[in-house]
Amino acid sequence: MRIDVPRQPTARLCDAWRHCVGTGRFDLALRRDYQDSLALVQREIGFRHIRGHGLLSDGTGIHQPYEHAGERRVRHAFTYVDQIVDAYLDLGIEPFLELGFMPSQLASGEDTVFWWKGNITPPRDEAEWADLVRGVLRHLIDRYGLDQVRRWPIEVWNEPNLEGFWSAGQDAYHRLYEVTSTAVKEVDAELQVGGPSLAPGYQDEWIRRFADFVESRDLPIDFVSRHAYSSGPVQPVPFGAHQTLMPASALLEQFGAPKRQLAGSRLAELPLHITEFNSSYRPDNPIHDTAFHAAYLAPVLVNGGDLADSFSYWTFSDVFEEVGIPTAPFHGGFGLLTHRQIKKPTYHLYTFMAEMGEQILARGEDHLVTRHEDGRVTVLAWAPADPTGGAPSRATPCA
């Protein structure tokens, strides 16, 4: 196949792909292997934000209730949080804050998710929850400065449309969003707050009801967020999972869906962040470790910025324990890197994207040609990956 490349650029290459990357739970960042992996990623790729679960879960130890003089009081402790955020900033990456899960001693129930048991129930005391949110943000501002924290998006919860992540239903999430977003803005009106961080598969009505609620209550919202995955139901196998896979175009369709679903709402004009995306939503699916995966996701990285302001790969590293401690270096984990920094094929896709120029000369289903400001031309080519099992495409090297 012949590709004609014009002399003049047709557009600028959007770097929405590097705005954010996902991580295992917040307190995993205390580990050496985690920090070594993130340092490598930042040297060779360079993401701007990092997002994961568990900021408010028991593993970080922020929420510390106690009894004194017959009265319940709460101390907010930031020993671990400070170490984690300090390490992030030293590596040139800033938090994308997800407010969750519920501290066990503030939770209204005992329902949990994951091997590490993040609590997924509403707060039993909304005032204490709001105090926690305000306390965390005020501490971060005191330590890192208002101008910096204003750059850190703040997302209210994770996937509340799934019972496995939020046990109380949509109306209860609306109330959580109201209490939380109001608390955020009480700290500073220019902090960025948003949601609803929806898992794929939700009905249009879910996000429209959320928009109606926010607008009817005149609640603050600075961005809309959702997740995108392209795998089907799980077929369990020992220490792993097999799933069917939709074409990569399904991810791009999910990226673009909120703008369509929110048409006519003021939320449709807000920045759109895809705060998780990948092929499979399982951290033990072999596809994540394959060369196929890199070719499969190439058109998503190249074209996703046309549809969303950011799309965050889930995750940068296999230091990750949602279904337990990994049993082998290659176990189908989400990471761009395995434990001990073995680079997977999808890692190389990201490093290739980091080497592309700013000006698009040509873009197609199997290639991207760019030019740098100094005139250098860079070509990224891939064999289109057909998850239905069609014949593989062959790319002819060029001199």
C-alpha positions in Angstrom: 0.0 0.0 0.0 1.3 3.4 -0.9 0.9 6.4 1.5 1.2 9.9 0.1 2.4 12.3 2.7 1.7 16.0 2.1 4.4 18.6 2.7 2.2 20.8 4.9 0.7 19.6 8.2 -3.0 18.8 8.3 -3.4 19.3 12.1 -1.6 19.3 15.4 -1.1 16.0 17.3 -3.1 16.1 20.5 -1.3 14.7 23.6 -4.4 13.9 25.5 -3.0 10.3 25.8 -0.3 11.6 28.2 -2.5 13.8 30.4 -3.0 11.0 33.0 -2.1 7.4 33.7 -3.7 5.0 36.1 -2.2 3.3 39.2 -2.9 0.7 41.7 -4.3 1.9 45.1 -2.8 5.0 46.5 -0.7 3.5 49.3 1.2 1.1 46.9 3.3 4.2 46.0 5.2 3.7 49.3 6.9 0.7 47.8 10.4 0.8 46.1 9.4 -1.2 43.1 6.5 1.1 42.4 8.6 4.2 42.7 11.4 2.7 40.5 8.7 1.8 37.9 7.2 5.3 37.9 10.6 6.9 37.6 11.3 4.9 34.4 7.9 5.7 33.0 8.4 9.4 33.6 11.9 9.4 32.1 10.8 7.7 28.9 7.1 8.8 28.5 6.3 11.6 30.9 2.7 11.7 32.1 1.2 14.8 33.7 -1.2 13.2 36.2 -1.7 9.9 38.0 -5.0 8.5 39.3 -5.9 5.5 41.4 -8.3 4.3 44.1 -7.9 4.4 47.9 -6.9 7.9 48.8 -9.3 7.9 51.7 -9.3 4.1 52.4 -7.7 2.8 55.6 -4.4 2.0 54.0 -3.4 5.7 53.9 -4.5 6.2 57.5 -5.9 9.7 57.0 -9.2 9.2 59.0 -8.4 8.6 62.7 -11.4 8.8 65.0 -11.0 8.6 68.8 -13.0 9.2 71.9 -12.2 12.0 74.4 -14.2 13.2 77.4 -17.1 11.1 76.2 -17.1 12.7 72.7 -16.2 11.3 69.3 -13.5 13.3 67.6 -11.5 12.8 64.5 -7.8 13.5 63.7 -6.7 13.7 60.1 -3.2 12.2 59.7 -1.2 12.7 56.5 2.0 10.7 57.2 1.6 8.4 54.2 -0.1 10.9 51.9 2.7 13.4 52.2 5.3 10.7 51.3 3.3 9.6 48.3 2.6 13.1 46.9 6.2 14.2 47.6 7.4 11.2 45.5 5.0 12.0 42.7 6.0 15.6 42.5 9.7 14.7 42.6 9.1 12.5 39.5 7.3 15.3 37.7 3.8 13.9 37.9 0.8 15.4 39.8 -2.2 13.6 41.4 -5.6 13.3 39.7 -7.5 12.9 43.0 -10.2 10.3 43.3 -12.2 10.8 46.5 -12.8 7.2 47.8 -13.2 4.7 49.2 -15.0 5.2 52.5 -12.9 4.9 55.7 -14.1 1.9 57.6 -14.9 3.9 60.8 -17.0 6.4 58.8 -18.8 3.8 56.7 -22.5 3.0 57.0 -22.0 -0.6 56.1 -19.5 -3.4 55.6 -19.6 -4.0 51.9 -16.2 -3.9 50.3 -14.4 -4.4 46.9 -11.1 -6.0 46.0 -8.7 -8.2 47.8 -7.6 -5.2 49.9 -11.3 -4.5 50.9 -12.1 -0.9 49.9 -15.4 0.1 51.6 -18.1 1.0 49.1 -20.9 2.3 51.3 -22.0 5.9 51.9 -20.8 7.8 54.9 -22.9 7.3 58.1 -22.3 10.9 58.9 -22.3 13.4 56.0 -20.9 16.2 58.1 -17.9 14.1 59.1 -17.3 13.1 55.4 -17.4 16.7 54.3 -15.0 17.6 57.1 -12.7 14.8 55.8 -12.8 16.2 52.2 -12.1 19.7 53.4 -9.4 18.6 55.7 -7.5 16.7 53.0 -7.7 19.5 50.5 -6.7 22.2 53.0 -3.7 20.1 54.0 -2.6 19.6 50.4 -2.9 23.4 49.8 -1.0 24.2 52.9 1.8 21.8 51.9 2.0 22.2 48.1 0.4 25.6 47.5 -3.0 26.7 46.2 -1.8 27.3 42.6 -0.5 23.8 42.3 -3.5 22.0 43.9 -5.9 23.9 41.6 -4.2 21.9 38.8 -5.2 18.6 40.3 -8.7 17.4 39.2 -10.8 16.0 42.0 -13.2 13.1 41.0 -16.1 12.1 43.3 -15.9 8.3 43.8 -15.3 5.5 41.3 -17.9 3.8 39.1 -21.0 4.4 41.2 -23.2 2.8 38.5 -21.8 -0.6 39.6 -23.0 -2.2 42.8 -19.6 -3.6 43.2 -18.2 -0.1 43.7 -21.1 1.7 45.3 -23.6 -0.2 47.2 -26.4 2.4 47.6 -27.7 3.2 44.1 -27.8 6.3 41.9 -29.8 8.6 44.2 -27.4 8.1 47.1 -24.5 8.9 44.7 -26.2 12.1 43.8 -26.3 13.0 47.5 -22.7 12.1 47.9 -21.8 14.2 44.9 -23.7 17.2 46.3 -22.1 17.0 49.7 -18.6 16.4 48.3 -18.6 18.9 45.5 -19.9 21.6 47.9 -17.2 20.8 50.4 -14.5 21.0 47.7 -15.7 24.5 46.6 -15.9 25.6 50.3 -12.1 25.1 50.4 -11.5 27.1 47.2 -13.8 28.0 44.4 -11.2 27.3 41.7 -10.5 23.7 42.6 -11.6 21.4 39.8 -14.3 18.9 40.9 -16.3 16.5 38.7 -17.6 13.0 38.0 -19.5 10.7 37.8 -16.7 8.3 36.8 -19.0 5.8 35.2 -18.1 2.2 34.2 -18.9 1.1 30.7 -22.3 -0.4 30.0 -24.4 2.3 31.7 -27.7 3.4 30.1 -27.9 6.9 28.7 -30.5 7.6 31.3 -27.9 7.2 34.1 -25.7 10.1 33.0 -28.7 12.2 31.9 -30.2 11.9 35.4 -26.9 12.9 36.9 -26.8 16.0 34.7 -30.4 16.9 35.5 -29.6 16.6 39.2 -26.5 18.7 39.0 -28.3 21.4 37.0 -31.5 21.4 39.1 -29.5 21.9 42.3 -27.0 24.3 40.6 -24.1 22.1 41.9 -20.5 22.8 41.0 -19.0 20.6 38.3 -15.9 21.4 36.3 -15.5 18.2 34.2 -17.3 15.0 33.3 -15.6 11.6 33.6 -16.2 8.0 32.5 -14.3 4.8 31.9 -13.9 2.7 28.7 -13.1 -1.0 28.3 -13.7 -3.2 25.2 -13.9 -6.7 26.6 -16.8 -9.0 27.1 -18.0 -11.3 30.0 -15.3 -13.1 32.0 -14.6 -16.8 31.4 -12.6 -17.7 34.6 -9.5 -19.9 34.4 -7.1 -20.6 37.3 -5.1 -17.5 38.0 -6.5 -15.6 35.1 -9.5 -14.6 32.9 -10.4 -15.1 29.2 -12.8 -12.6 27.5 -14.1 -11.8 24.1 -12.9 -8.5 22.6 -14.6 -5.8 20.6 -12.7 -3.8 17.9 -10.6 -0.9 19.1 -13.2 1.4 17.6 -15.5 0.5 20.5 -13.2 2.3 22.8 -13.3 5.5 20.7 -17.1 5.2 20.6 -17.1 5.1 24.4 -14.8 8.1 24.5 -17.3 10.1 22.4 -20.5 8.9 24.1 -20.9 11.5 26.9 -21.0 14.4 24.5 -23.9 12.8 22.7 -25.6 11.6 25.8 -25.4 15.1 27.4 -26.5 17.1 24.4 -28.5 20.1 25.5 -27.0 20.1 29.0 -24.4 22.5 30.2 -22.3 19.5 31.1 -21.8 18.7 27.4 -19.5 21.8 27.2 -17.3 20.7 30.0 -13.9 19.0 29.6 -14.3 15.2 29.3 -11.8 12.9 31.0 -11.7 9.2 30.4 -10.1 8.3 33.8 -9.6 4.6 33.0 -9.4 2.8 29.7 -7.9 -0.5 28.5 -9.0 -3.6 26.5 -9.9 -5.9 29.4 -11.2 -4.7 32.8 -9.5 -7.7 34.5 -5.9 -7.4 36.0 -5.3 -11.1 35.1 -6.1 -11.2 31.3 -3.1 -12.4 29.2 -4.0 -9.9 26.4 -2.3 -7.1 28.4 1.1 -8.7 27.9 1.0 -9.2 24.2 2.3 -7.5 21.1 -1.3 -7.7 19.7 -2.3 -5.4 22.5 0.1 -2.6 21.4 -1.2 -2.7 17.8 -4.8 -2.9 19.0 -4.4 0.3 21.1 -2.3 2.3 18.6 -5.3 3.8 16.8 -6.9 4.7 20.1 -3.8 6.7 21.2 -3.6 8.3 17.8 -7.3 9.3 17.6 -8.6 9.5 21.1 -7.7 13.2 21.6 -10.3 14.1 18.9 -13.0 12.9 21.4 -11.8 13.5 24.9 -9.6 15.9 26.8 -7.7 13.0 28.4 -7.8 9.2 28.4 -5.9 7.5 31.2 -4.3 4.1 30.5 -5.1 1.7 33.3 -2.3 1.2 34.6 1.4 2.2 34.4 2.6 -0.8 36.5 1.8 -4.3 37.6 2.4 -3.3 41.2 -1.3 -3.8 41.6 -3.4 -6.0 43.9 -7.1 -5.8 43.2 -7.5 -9.6 42.9 -4.6 -10.5 45.1 -0.8 -10.5 44.9 0.4 -11.4 41.4 1.8 -14.9 41.0 4.2 -14.4 38.1 6.0 -11.6 36.2 3.7 -12.1 33.2 0.2 -12.7 34.7 -2.0 -10.5 32.4 -1.7 -7.4 34.6 -2.8 -4.0 33.5 0.6 -2.4 33.7 2.7 -1.0 31.0 5.5 -2.5 33.1 5.7 -5.8 35.0 7.2 -5.9 38.4 10.9 -5.1 38.3 10.3 -2.9 35.2 10.1 -5.4 32.3 8.7 -3.4 29.4 5.6 -4.8 27.8 4.7 -4.1 24.1 2.2 -1.5 25.1 4.9 0.4 27.0 6.8 0.7 23.7 3.7 2.1 22.0 3.7 4.8 24.6 7.4 5.6 24.2 6.9 5.7 20.4 4.1 8.2 20.9 6.3 10.3 23.1 8.8 10.6 20.2 6.2 11.8 17.6 6.3 15.4 16.3 3.7 18.1 17.0 2.5 18.4 13.4 0.4 15.7 11.7 1.3 15.1 8.1 -0.7 12.0 7.5 -2.9 9.7 9.6 -4.7 6.5 8.7 -5.9 3.1 10.0 -2.4 1.8 10.2 0.0 4.8 10.4 0.7 8.2 11.8 3.3 10.5 10.1 4.4 13.7 12.0 6.9 16.5 11.7 8.8 18.1 14.5 9.3 21.8 14.8 12.9 21.4 13.6 11.7 19.6 10.4 12.3 16.0 11.4 9.7 13.5 10.1 8.6 10.6 12.3 6.5 7.6 11.2 4.6 5.2 13.5 3.1 2.2 11.7 1.2 -0.8 13.0 -0.6 -3.9 11.7 -4.3 -3.4 12.3 -5.3 -5.9 15.0 -8.5 -7.7 14.3 -9.9 -9.3 17.6 -12.3 -11.4 15.5 -9.5 -13.5 14.3 -9.1 -12.2 10.7 -5.9 -12.6 8.7 -3.1 -10.4 10.0 -2.0 -7.4 8.0 1.6 -7.1 6.9 3.5 -3.8 7.0 6.3 -3.2 4.5 9.3 -1.5 6.1 10.3 1.8 4.5 13.9 3.2 4.1 
